[in-house]
Amino acid sequence: MRLVGAVLAAVLGASLVGCSSTGGKRAEDRAKAEAAGRPAVSTPRWTFAMVTHAGDGDTFWDIVQKGAKEAAAKDNINFVYAHDDQAQQQAQFVQNAIDQKVDGLIVSLAKPDALKDVLAKAVKAGIPVVTVNSGSAKSAEYGALTHIGQDEEIAGEAVGTELGKRGRKKAVCVLHEQGNVGHEQRCAGAKKTFGESGGTMENLYVEGTNMPSVQSALQAKLQADPSVDAIVTLGAPFAPTAVKAKEAAGSKAEVDTFDLNASVARDLKSGALGFAVDQQPYLQGYEAVDLLWLYRYNADVLGGGRPVLTGPQIVTGAEAATLEKFINRGSR
């Protein structure tokens, strides 16, 4: 990941300047520009950096990136990206962006305490900050213009409610990244509303970087406790592994998950999965870039001090069939 940081520092230096334009034909010109693959605006070529706690190769973050890059192309933005699952390295990438005097900064706050000081430096330097995906509770405190994503506790509550509607009684929430506040909030929210319907839920901590270990740990849990009738995974890549663990254990538990990808869509349609929670990652990346552009161009801010929510949406097999063409093109 240090190579990514070096690339970030190298790329951040470039900027081109244009001029603003107005006129009655703006909408028509915008459409023509997008169709031709050109920026839809003629504002200055600002540089926006995005630094997140996960990235390349993760199906969720690939979609976030796709949304951000497409908004950047539309808005004439020089977009640079870096990620690392280690919070201190993430903070270093943010410092690199500050040193290069970027025009806007997008950051996820999975482990917010590690980023508090460096974000204070960004704000002091006059760099507008938007937070995405994780850390909504700390976003305003750390000086961000707004937070874009789903409220993780509310999303968890939606899961707990859905489990209750489905008549489930005992669930396991699979936490694959210790210390991730958003993941903890999801499980806490689910436990709260599931409990209101008479269900019980416990957390199962696994090593998310080792899928065979994830499968083994979950399989052992299901064999030890046959009364578990629901498994909740916190990311789409973990859903198929949970299905394998369930089958190997001879369990009849329903597997449900946060987030969508092509595999989850297929498994929802086939019935291998019960439901998924969509938080629209494409929209998180797209709106983060677009809102920074709007702030630079027109001092616009959305949310009124509250997060701009992109989820949750409960997706079942029927909805997955409707969304499948968007999932397959990598935007849902």
C-alpha atoms as a printed R data frame, in Angstrom:
    type eleno elety resid chain resno       x       y       z
1   ATOM     1    CA   MET     A     1   0.000   0.000   0.000
2   ATOM     2    CA   ARG     A     2   2.995   2.334   0.367
3   ATOM     3    CA   LEU     A     3   3.342   2.181  -3.422
4   ATOM     4    CA   VAL     A     4  -0.227   3.443  -3.675
5   ATOM     5    CA   GLY     A     5   0.717   6.297  -1.364
6   ATOM     6    CA   ALA     A     6   3.695   7.191  -3.542
7   ATOM     7    CA   VAL     A     7   1.508   7.141  -6.625
8   ATOM     8    CA   LEU     A     8  -1.044   9.312  -4.822
9   ATOM     9    CA   ALA     A     9   1.600  11.865  -3.931
10  ATOM    10    CA   ALA     A    10   2.956  11.861  -7.483
11  ATOM    11    CA   VAL     A    11  -0.416  12.197  -9.206
12  ATOM    12    CA   LEU     A    12  -1.824  14.857  -6.911
13  ATOM    13    CA   GLY     A    13   0.441  17.602  -8.219
14  ATOM    14    CA   ALA     A    14  -1.243  18.200 -11.572
15  ATOM    15    CA   SER     A    15  -4.077  20.696 -12.071
16  ATOM    16    CA   LEU     A    16  -5.479  22.493 -15.086
17  ATOM    17    CA   VAL     A    17  -7.530  25.662 -14.962
18  ATOM    18    CA   GLY     A    18 -10.536  26.517 -17.096
19  ATOM    19    CA   CYS     A    19 -13.356  29.016 -16.776
20  ATOM    20    CA   SER     A    20 -16.942  28.850 -15.607
21  ATOM    21    CA   SER     A    21 -19.815  29.058 -18.043
22  ATOM    22    CA   THR     A    22 -23.533  29.667 -17.884
23  ATOM    23    CA   GLY     A    23 -26.279  29.793 -20.455
24  ATOM    24    CA   GLY     A    24 -29.699  28.556 -21.494
25  ATOM    25    CA   LYS     A    25 -28.260  25.618 -23.411
26  ATOM    26    CA   ARG     A    26 -26.425  24.193 -20.392
27  ATOM    27    CA   ALA     A    27 -28.552  21.041 -20.105
28  ATOM    28    CA   GLU     A    28 -28.216  20.303 -23.818
29  ATOM    29    CA   ASP     A    29 -24.472  20.961 -23.791
30  ATOM    30    CA   ARG     A    30 -24.078  18.797 -20.697
31  ATOM    31    CA   ALA     A    31 -25.815  15.853 -22.378
32  ATOM    32    CA   LYS     A    32 -23.692  16.235 -25.513
33  ATOM    33    CA   ALA     A    33 -20.504  16.405 -23.480
34  ATOM    34    CA   GLU     A    34 -21.356  13.289 -21.490
35  ATOM    35    CA   ALA     A    35 -22.205  11.393 -24.672
36  ATOM    36    CA   ALA     A    36 -18.855  12.398 -26.142
37  ATOM    37    CA   GLY     A    37 -16.963  11.387 -23.004
38  ATOM    38    CA   ARG     A    38 -15.984  14.983 -22.224
39  ATOM    39    CA   PRO     A    39 -16.557  16.866 -18.957
40  ATOM    40    CA   ALA     A    40 -20.081  18.239 -18.724
41  ATOM    41    CA   VAL     A    41 -18.836  21.440 -17.076
42  ATOM    42    CA   SER     A    42 -16.101  23.945 -17.779
43  ATOM    43    CA   THR     A    43 -15.205  24.735 -14.181
44  ATOM    44    CA   PRO     A    44 -11.532  24.567 -13.137
45  ATOM    45    CA   ARG     A    45  -9.944  21.125 -13.115
46  ATOM    46    CA   TRP     A    46  -9.847  20.674  -9.364
47  ATOM    47    CA   THR     A    47  -8.124  17.688  -7.755
48  ATOM    48    CA   PHE     A    48 -10.126  15.562  -5.327
49  ATOM    49    CA   ALA     A    49  -8.524  12.731  -3.333
50  ATOM    50    CA   MET     A    50 -10.419   9.781  -1.883
51  ATOM    51    CA   VAL     A    51  -8.831   7.754   0.935
52  ATOM    52    CA   THR     A    52 -10.689   4.710   2.278
53  ATOM    53    CA   HIS     A    53 -10.171   1.764   4.615
54  ATOM    54    CA   ALA     A    54 -10.683  -0.819   1.850
55  ATOM    55    CA   GLY     A    55 -10.378  -0.740  -1.890
56  ATOM    56    CA   ASP     A    56  -9.177  -2.479  -5.043
57  ATOM    57    CA   GLY     A    57 -10.474  -6.028  -5.409
58  ATOM    58    CA   ASP     A    58 -13.274  -5.537  -2.888
59  ATOM    59    CA   THR     A    59 -16.521  -5.697  -4.871
60  ATOM    60    CA   PHE     A    60 -18.178  -3.045  -2.692
61  ATOM    61    CA   TRP     A    61 -15.342  -0.527  -2.961
62  ATOM    62    CA   ASP     A    62 -14.913  -1.184  -6.670
63  ATOM    63    CA   ILE     A    63 -18.464   0.132  -7.065
64  ATOM    64    CA   VAL     A    64 -17.747   3.151  -4.847
65  ATOM    65    CA   GLN     A    65 -14.756   3.936  -7.045
66  ATOM    66    CA   LYS     A    66 -16.802   3.543 -10.220
67  ATOM    67    CA   GLY     A    67 -19.337   6.088  -9.003
68  ATOM    68    CA   ALA     A    68 -16.621   8.519  -7.934
69  ATOM    69    CA   LYS     A    69 -14.733   8.227 -11.214
70  ATOM    70    CA   GLU     A    70 -17.850   8.751 -13.312
71  ATOM    71    CA   ALA     A    71 -18.814  11.840 -11.329
72  ATOM    72    CA   ALA     A    72 -15.231  13.099 -11.646
73  ATOM    73    CA   ALA     A    73 -15.307  12.669 -15.416
74  ATOM    74    CA   LYS     A    74 -18.558  14.631 -15.575
75  ATOM    75    CA   ASP     A    75 -17.341  17.383 -13.263
76  ATOM    76    CA   ASN     A    76 -13.900  17.884 -14.840
77  ATOM    77    CA   ILE     A    77 -12.194  16.587 -11.686
78  ATOM    78    CA   ASN     A    78  -8.731  15.081 -11.416
79  ATOM    79    CA   PHE     A    79  -9.597  12.118  -9.154
80  ATOM    80    CA   VAL     A    80  -6.960  10.200  -7.177
81  ATOM    81    CA   TYR     A    81  -7.535   7.272  -4.877
82  ATOM    82    CA   ALA     A    82  -5.691   5.390  -2.140
83  ATOM    83    CA   HIS     A    83  -6.722   2.868   0.488
84  ATOM    84    CA   ASP     A    84  -5.366   0.772   3.314
85  ATOM    85    CA   ASP     A    85  -6.970  -1.387   5.989
86  ATOM    86    CA   GLN     A    86  -4.476  -0.061   8.520
87  ATOM    87    CA   ALA     A    87  -5.800   3.173   9.970
88  ATOM    88    CA   GLN     A    88  -2.351   4.729  10.464
89  ATOM    89    CA   GLN     A    89  -1.494   4.205   6.803
90  ATOM    90    CA   GLN     A    90  -4.860   5.647   5.821
91  ATOM    91    CA   ALA     A    91  -3.986   8.719   7.909
92  ATOM    92    CA   GLN     A    92  -0.668   8.978   6.062
93  ATOM    93    CA   PHE     A    93  -2.458   8.985   2.717
94  ATOM    94    CA   VAL     A    94  -4.633  11.835   3.988
95  ATOM    95    CA   GLN     A    95  -1.494  13.710   5.036
96  ATOM    96    CA   ASN     A    96  -0.057  13.159   1.523
97  ATOM    97    CA   ALA     A    97  -3.193  14.726   0.065
98  ATOM    98    CA   ILE     A    98  -2.898  17.720   2.407
99  ATOM    99    CA   ASP     A    99   0.771  18.166   1.491
100 ATOM   100    CA   GLN     A   100  -0.165  18.228  -2.187
101 ATOM   101    CA   LYS     A   101  -2.857  20.871  -1.519
102 ATOM   102    CA   VAL     A   102  -5.785  18.994  -3.020
103 ATOM   103    CA   ASP     A   103  -9.000  20.897  -3.648
104 ATOM   104    CA   GLY     A   104 -11.231  18.394  -1.883
105 ATOM   105    CA   LEU     A   105 -10.934  15.273   0.259
106 ATOM   106    CA   ILE     A   106 -13.187  12.224   0.635
107 ATOM   107    CA   VAL     A   107 -12.495   9.894   3.563
108 ATOM   108    CA   SER     A   108 -14.092   6.837   5.144
109 ATOM   109    CA   LEU     A   109 -13.984   6.670   8.943
110 ATOM   110    CA   ALA     A   110 -14.048   2.974   9.826
111 ATOM   111    CA   LYS     A   111 -11.593   3.711  12.655
112 ATOM   112    CA   PRO     A   112 -12.262   7.391  13.248
113 ATOM   113    CA   ASP     A   113  -9.965   8.058  16.197
114 ATOM   114    CA   ALA     A   114  -6.895   7.391  14.056
115 ATOM   115    CA   LEU     A   115  -7.953  10.067  11.559
116 ATOM   116    CA   LYS     A   116  -9.110  12.800  13.924
117 ATOM   117    CA   ASP     A   117  -5.862  14.778  14.032
118 ATOM   118    CA   VAL     A   118  -5.035  14.580  10.339
119 ATOM   119    CA   LEU     A   119  -8.550  15.637   9.349
120 ATOM   120    CA   ALA     A   120  -8.191  18.624  11.656
121 ATOM   121    CA   LYS     A   121  -5.104  19.545   9.636
122 ATOM   122    CA   ALA     A   122  -7.083  19.258   6.390
123 ATOM   123    CA   VAL     A   123  -9.855  21.501   7.681
124 ATOM   124    CA   LYS     A   124  -7.316  24.028   9.004
125 ATOM   125    CA   ALA     A   125  -5.672  24.054   5.572
126 ATOM   126    CA   GLY     A   126  -9.012  25.018   4.027
127 ATOM   127    CA   ILE     A   127  -9.587  21.693   2.269
128 ATOM   128    CA   PRO     A   128 -13.291  20.766   2.172
129 ATOM   129    CA   VAL     A   129 -13.897  17.250   3.491
130 ATOM   130    CA   VAL     A   130 -16.739  14.812   2.818
131 ATOM   131    CA   THR     A   131 -16.899  11.518   4.696
132 ATOM   132    CA   VAL     A   132 -18.391   8.379   3.178
133 ATOM   133    CA   ASN     A   133 -19.609   4.958   4.231
134 ATOM   134    CA   SER     A   134 -18.277   4.742   7.805
135 ATOM   135    CA   GLY     A   135 -18.091   7.156  10.705
136 ATOM   136    CA   SER     A   136 -21.238   9.235  10.342
137 ATOM   137    CA   ALA     A   137 -21.304   9.888  14.103
138 ATOM   138    CA   LYS     A   138 -17.895  11.617  13.942
139 ATOM   139    CA   SER     A   139 -18.216  13.333  10.563
140 ATOM   140    CA   ALA     A   140 -19.501  16.730  11.695
141 ATOM   141    CA   GLU     A   141 -17.297  16.708  14.803
142 ATOM   142    CA   TYR     A   142 -14.235  16.267  12.596
143 ATOM   143    CA   GLY     A   143 -15.230  19.203  10.404
144 ATOM   144    CA   ALA     A   144 -16.640  17.417   7.349
145 ATOM   145    CA   LEU     A   145 -19.198  19.219   5.205
146 ATOM   146    CA   THR     A   146 -21.441  16.161   5.242
147 ATOM   147    CA   HIS     A   147 -21.467  12.372   5.447
148 ATOM   148    CA   ILE     A   148 -22.772  10.186   2.634
149 ATOM   149    CA   GLY     A   149 -23.804   6.620   3.344
150 ATOM   150    CA   GLN     A   150 -26.228   4.645   5.395
151 ATOM   151    CA   ASP     A   151 -26.619   4.991   9.127
152 ATOM   152    CA   GLU     A   152 -25.167   1.660  10.190
153 ATOM   153    CA   GLU     A   153 -27.287   1.243  13.297
154 ATOM   154    CA   ILE     A   154 -30.466   2.034  11.346
155 ATOM   155    CA   ALA     A   155 -29.369  -0.467   8.692
156 ATOM   156    CA   GLY     A   156 -28.836  -3.070  11.394
157 ATOM   157    CA   GLU     A   157 -32.256  -2.334  12.816
158 ATOM   158    CA   ALA     A   158 -33.763  -3.000   9.385
159 ATOM   159    CA   VAL     A   159 -32.051  -6.385   9.352
160 ATOM   160    CA   GLY     A   160 -33.320  -7.281  12.819
161 ATOM   161    CA   THR     A   161 -36.850  -6.297  11.844
162 ATOM   162    CA   GLU     A   162 -36.671  -8.375   8.661
163 ATOM   163    CA   LEU     A   163 -35.398 -11.407  10.557
164 ATOM   164    CA   GLY     A   164 -38.329 -11.082  12.937
165 ATOM   165    CA   LYS     A   165 -40.790 -10.887  10.034
166 ATOM   166    CA   ARG     A   166 -39.302 -14.087   8.671
167 ATOM   167    CA   GLY     A   167 -39.905 -15.892  11.936
168 ATOM   168    CA   ARG     A   168 -36.247 -16.397  12.810
169 ATOM   169    CA   LYS     A   169 -35.383 -17.005  16.434
170 ATOM   170    CA   LYS     A   170 -31.611 -17.231  16.826
171 ATOM   171    CA   ALA     A   171 -29.047 -15.447  14.676
172 ATOM   172    CA   VAL     A   172 -25.298 -15.070  14.372
173 ATOM   173    CA   CYS     A   173 -23.794 -11.771  13.187
174 ATOM   174    CA   VAL     A   174 -20.428 -12.445  11.548
175 ATOM   175    CA   LEU     A   175 -17.921  -9.642  12.215
176 ATOM   176    CA   HIS     A   176 -14.973  -9.911   9.836
177 ATOM   177    CA   GLU     A   177 -13.013  -6.765  10.806
178 ATOM   178    CA   GLN     A   178 -12.409  -6.098  14.471
179 ATOM   179    CA   GLY     A   179 -12.418  -2.436  15.433
180 ATOM   180    CA   ASN     A   180 -14.636  -1.356  12.540
181 ATOM   181    CA   VAL     A   181 -17.212   0.839  14.266
182 ATOM   182    CA   GLY     A   182 -19.687   0.565  11.398
183 ATOM   183    CA   HIS     A   183 -19.724  -3.219  11.596
184 ATOM   184    CA   GLU     A   184 -20.262  -3.128  15.337
185 ATOM   185    CA   GLN     A   185 -23.169  -0.724  14.846
186 ATOM   186    CA   ARG     A   186 -24.786  -3.004  12.272
187 ATOM   187    CA   CYS     A   187 -24.767  -5.959  14.629
188 ATOM   188    CA   ALA     A   188 -25.937  -3.831  17.559
189 ATOM   189    CA   GLY     A   189 -28.859  -2.442  15.572
190 ATOM   190    CA   ALA     A   190 -29.863  -5.893  14.351
191 ATOM   191    CA   LYS     A   191 -29.677  -7.332  17.852
192 ATOM   192    CA   LYS     A   192 -31.900  -4.525  19.167
193 ATOM   193    CA   THR     A   193 -34.853  -4.927  16.805
194 ATOM   194    CA   PHE     A   194 -34.503  -8.709  16.492
195 ATOM   195    CA   GLY     A   195 -34.770  -8.857  20.257
196 ATOM   196    CA   GLU     A   196 -37.989  -6.852  20.117
197 ATOM   197    CA   SER     A   197 -39.543  -9.701  18.126
198 ATOM   198    CA   GLY     A   198 -38.302 -12.307  20.616
199 ATOM   199    CA   GLY     A   199 -35.143 -13.295  18.756
200 ATOM   200    CA   THR     A   200 -31.625 -13.551  20.102
201 ATOM   201    CA   MET     A   201 -28.391 -12.687  18.291
202 ATOM   202    CA   GLU     A   202 -24.745 -13.138  19.148
203 ATOM   203    CA   ASN     A   203 -21.603 -11.884  17.457
204 ATOM   204    CA   LEU     A   204 -19.053 -14.198  15.878
205 ATOM   205    CA   TYR     A   205 -15.645 -12.640  15.286
206 ATOM   206    CA   VAL     A   206 -13.684 -14.100  12.371
207 ATOM   207    CA   GLU     A   207 -10.469 -13.301  10.496
208 ATOM   208    CA   GLY     A   208 -11.868 -11.639   7.404
209 ATOM   209    CA   THR     A   209  -8.653 -11.833   5.405
210 ATOM   210    CA   ASN     A   210  -8.747 -15.650   5.509
211 ATOM   211    CA   MET     A   211 -11.887 -17.100   3.903
212 ATOM   212    CA   PRO     A   212 -11.119 -20.751   4.797
213 ATOM   213    CA   SER     A   213 -10.786 -19.632   8.416
214 ATOM   214    CA   VAL     A   214 -14.099 -17.762   8.169
215 ATOM   215    CA   GLN     A   215 -15.811 -20.873   6.846
216 ATOM   216    CA   SER     A   216 -14.247 -23.085   9.490
217 ATOM   217    CA   ALA     A   217 -15.224 -20.791  12.369
218 ATOM   218    CA   LEU     A   218 -18.807 -20.431  11.189
219 ATOM   219    CA   GLN     A   219 -19.146 -24.132  10.448
220 ATOM   220    CA   ALA     A   220 -17.945 -24.953  13.966
221 ATOM   221    CA   LYS     A   221 -20.457 -22.519  15.443
222 ATOM   222    CA   LEU     A   222 -23.353 -24.031  13.512
223 ATOM   223    CA   GLN     A   223 -22.359 -27.570  14.472
224 ATOM   224    CA   ALA     A   224 -22.055 -26.590  18.115
225 ATOM   225    CA   ASP     A   225 -25.432 -24.804  18.137
226 ATOM   226    CA   PRO     A   226 -28.025 -26.342  15.763
227 ATOM   227    CA   SER     A   227 -30.649 -23.872  17.034
228 ATOM   228    CA   VAL     A   228 -29.083 -21.044  14.984
229 ATOM   229    CA   ASP     A   229 -31.556 -20.368  12.187
230 ATOM   230    CA   ALA     A   230 -30.099 -17.174  10.678
231 ATOM   231    CA   ILE     A   231 -26.619 -16.012   9.691
232 ATOM   232    CA   VAL     A   232 -25.922 -12.353   8.920
233 ATOM   233    CA   THR     A   233 -22.717 -11.463   7.077
234 ATOM   234    CA   LEU     A   234 -21.546  -7.854   6.869
235 ATOM   235    CA   GLY     A   235 -20.201  -7.865   3.310
236 ATOM   236    CA   ALA     A   236 -21.182  -9.492   0.024
237 ATOM   237    CA   PRO     A   237 -17.929 -11.502  -0.397
238 ATOM   238    CA   PHE     A   238 -18.667 -13.335   2.866
239 ATOM   239    CA   ALA     A   239 -22.155 -14.530   1.894
240 ATOM   240    CA   PRO     A   240 -21.035 -17.451  -0.343
241 ATOM   241    CA   THR     A   241 -18.605 -18.568   2.360
242 ATOM   242    CA   ALA     A   242 -21.445 -18.548   4.891
243 ATOM   243    CA   VAL     A   243 -23.541 -20.674   2.523
244 ATOM   244    CA   LYS     A   244 -20.681 -23.196   2.243
245 ATOM   245    CA   ALA     A   245 -20.297 -23.296   6.025
246 ATOM   246    CA   LYS     A   246 -24.014 -23.844   6.465
247 ATOM   247    CA   GLU     A   247 -24.065 -26.699   3.966
248 ATOM   248    CA   ALA     A   248 -20.972 -28.345   5.452
249 ATOM   249    CA   ALA     A   249 -22.522 -28.141   8.923
250 ATOM   250    CA   GLY     A   250 -25.825 -29.589   7.749
251 ATOM   251    CA   SER     A   251 -27.585 -26.480   9.035
252 ATOM   252    CA   LYS     A   252 -30.911 -25.147   7.791
253 ATOM   253    CA   ALA     A   253 -30.094 -21.563   8.814
254 ATOM   254    CA   GLU     A   254 -30.996 -18.767   6.406
255 ATOM   255    CA   VAL     A   255 -28.016 -16.737   5.187
256 ATOM   256    CA   ASP     A   256 -28.555 -12.974   4.792
257 ATOM   257    CA   THR     A   257 -26.018 -10.289   4.008
258 ATOM   258    CA   PHE     A   258 -25.166  -6.642   3.760
259 ATOM   259    CA   ASP     A   259 -24.305  -5.360   0.278
260 ATOM   260    CA   LEU     A   260 -24.835  -6.571  -3.254
261 ATOM   261    CA   ASN     A   261 -22.689  -8.029  -6.000
262 ATOM   262    CA   ALA     A   262 -23.341 -10.362  -8.938
263 ATOM   263    CA   SER     A   263 -22.879 -13.477  -6.805
264 ATOM   264    CA   VAL     A   264 -25.311 -12.221  -4.165
265 ATOM   265    CA   ALA     A   265 -27.871 -11.366  -6.853
266 ATOM   266    CA   ARG     A   266 -27.694 -14.894  -8.258
267 ATOM   267    CA   ASP     A   267 -27.982 -16.447  -4.804
268 ATOM   268    CA   LEU     A   268 -30.955 -14.248  -3.932
269 ATOM   269    CA   LYS     A   269 -32.712 -15.359  -7.109
270 ATOM   270    CA   SER     A   270 -31.944 -19.035  -6.454
271 ATOM   271    CA   GLY     A   271 -32.991 -18.851  -2.816
272 ATOM   272    CA   ALA     A   272 -29.522 -19.643  -1.449
273 ATOM   273    CA   LEU     A   273 -29.726 -16.274   0.331
274 ATOM   274    CA   GLY     A   274 -32.757 -14.828   2.059
275 ATOM   275    CA   PHE     A   275 -32.176 -11.088   1.629
276 ATOM   276    CA   ALA     A   276 -29.465  -8.480   1.241
277 ATOM   277    CA   VAL     A   277 -29.117  -4.889   2.453
278 ATOM   278    CA   ASP     A   278 -28.196  -2.447  -0.298
279 ATOM   279    CA   GLN     A   279 -26.542   0.824   0.710
280 ATOM   280    CA   GLN     A   280 -25.902   1.915  -2.899
281 ATOM   281    CA   PRO     A   281 -22.094   2.194  -2.975
282 ATOM   282    CA   TYR     A   282 -22.121   3.731  -6.465
283 ATOM   283    CA   LEU     A   283 -24.162   6.595  -5.069
284 ATOM   284    CA   GLN     A   284 -21.741   7.052  -2.162
285 ATOM   285    CA   GLY     A   285 -18.795   7.573  -4.515
286 ATOM   286    CA   TYR     A   286 -20.729   9.598  -7.080
287 ATOM   287    CA   GLU     A   287 -22.366  11.953  -4.606
288 ATOM   288    CA   ALA     A   288 -19.161  12.478  -2.623
289 ATOM   289    CA   VAL     A   289 -17.416  13.854  -5.721
290 ATOM   290    CA   ASP     A   290 -20.483  15.724  -6.933
291 ATOM   291    CA   LEU     A   291 -21.079  17.396  -3.567
292 ATOM   292    CA   LEU     A   292 -17.463  18.520  -3.328
293 ATOM   293    CA   TRP     A   293 -17.782  19.959  -6.834
294 ATOM   294    CA   LEU     A   294 -20.989  21.752  -5.842
295 ATOM   295    CA   TYR     A   295 -19.277  23.167  -2.766
296 ATOM   296    CA   ARG     A   296 -16.294  24.420  -4.761
297 ATOM   297    CA   TYR     A   297 -18.524  25.818  -7.507
298 ATOM   298    CA   ASN     A   298 -21.461  27.191  -5.553
299 ATOM   299    CA   ALA     A   299 -20.813  26.726  -1.796
300 ATOM   300    CA   ASP     A   300 -23.657  24.174  -1.709
301 ATOM   301    CA   VAL     A   301 -23.956  21.741   1.206
302 ATOM   302    CA   LEU     A   302 -26.521  18.965   1.599
303 ATOM   303    CA   GLY     A   303 -27.794  17.258   4.716
304 ATOM   304    CA   GLY     A   304 -28.423  20.203   7.021
305 ATOM   305    CA   GLY     A   305 -25.885  18.833   9.487
306 ATOM   306    CA   ARG     A   306 -27.209  15.300   9.193
307 ATOM   307    CA   PRO     A   307 -25.917  12.392   7.063
308 ATOM   308    CA   VAL     A   308 -27.154  12.055   3.488
309 ATOM   309    CA   LEU     A   309 -28.515   8.505   3.604
310 ATOM   310    CA   THR     A   310 -28.044   6.089   0.697
311 ATOM   311    CA   GLY     A   311 -29.615   3.111   2.466
312 ATOM   312    CA   PRO     A   312 -30.697   0.723   3.779
313 ATOM   313    CA   GLN     A   313 -32.863  -1.054   1.210
314 ATOM   314    CA   ILE     A   314 -33.868  -4.671   1.791
315 ATOM   315    CA   VAL     A   315 -33.385  -6.647  -1.434
316 ATOM   316    CA   THR     A   316 -34.955 -10.079  -1.943
317 ATOM   317    CA   GLY     A   317 -34.918 -12.391  -4.945
318 ATOM   318    CA   ALA     A   318 -37.617 -10.420  -6.746
319 ATOM   319    CA   GLU     A   319 -35.829  -7.103  -6.360
320 ATOM   320    CA   ALA     A   320 -32.498  -8.699  -7.319
321 ATOM   321    CA   ALA     A   321 -33.955  -9.737 -10.660
322 ATOM   322    CA   THR     A   322 -34.950  -6.123 -11.311
323 ATOM   323    CA   LEU     A   323 -31.533  -4.775 -10.296
324 ATOM   324    CA   GLU     A   324 -29.467  -7.481 -11.978
325 ATOM   325    CA   LYS     A   325 -28.610  -5.521 -15.115
326 ATOM   326    CA   PHE     A   326 -27.246  -2.684 -12.970
327 ATOM   327    CA   ILE     A   327 -25.357  -5.132 -10.740
328 ATOM   328    CA   ASN     A   328 -23.780  -6.779 -13.772
329 ATOM   329    CA   ARG     A   329 -22.513  -3.456 -15.113
330 ATOM   330    CA   GLY     A   330 -20.941  -2.711 -11.738
331 ATOM   331    CA   SER     A   331 -23.098   0.166 -10.549
332 ATOM   332    CA   ARG     A   332 -25.233  -1.598  -7.869
